[in-house]
Amino acid sequence: MAKKISIKTRHEKDFVNTFEKIAYRYDPRTVWTDFVNMVACEISNVVDLEMKEERGKSYAATVSKYSKGDMDLFAQLEATLVTALDDNPAQDFLGKLYMLLGLGVSARAQIFTPWDDSDVQTAAEPAGVIGNTGRKGVRFYL
């Protein structure tokens, strides 16, 4: 049986409350996808100028679906995300919120693995190995 995930920090509470103000008017999965897309575009545009114009179009198309008030709420979500990660970078803040908001689809294996469980799994790997791509001979090391 899956663990019940509960809100434990003020950042989680703030994010959920703000998210629900937007998701009240729109499909919650669409709001989530749009939020992640907008943040990804903003981050990518700082480090990858080659695709900046294309991402700008994607960002603009997403923004055009929402009112100014909604965009202010999206800005609050992003500020909460940044603050939460500044306060504790060793967490999967968005993964936990994804499940808290009921967005996971277990039939598609979209489930949240709590950070503590991930630490245990990582500790069980041979020293320095942090992942395997599934391709023969390709592994990620610290």
Buried (B, 14 or more C-beta within 10 A) or exposed (E): EEEEBEBEBEBBEBBBEBBEBBBEEEEBBEBBEBBEBBBEBEEBBEEEEEEBEEBEEBBEEBBEEBEEEBBEBBEBBBEBBEBBBEEEEEBBBBBBBBBBBEBBEEEEEEEBBBBEEBEEEEEEEEEEEEEEEEEEEEEEEE
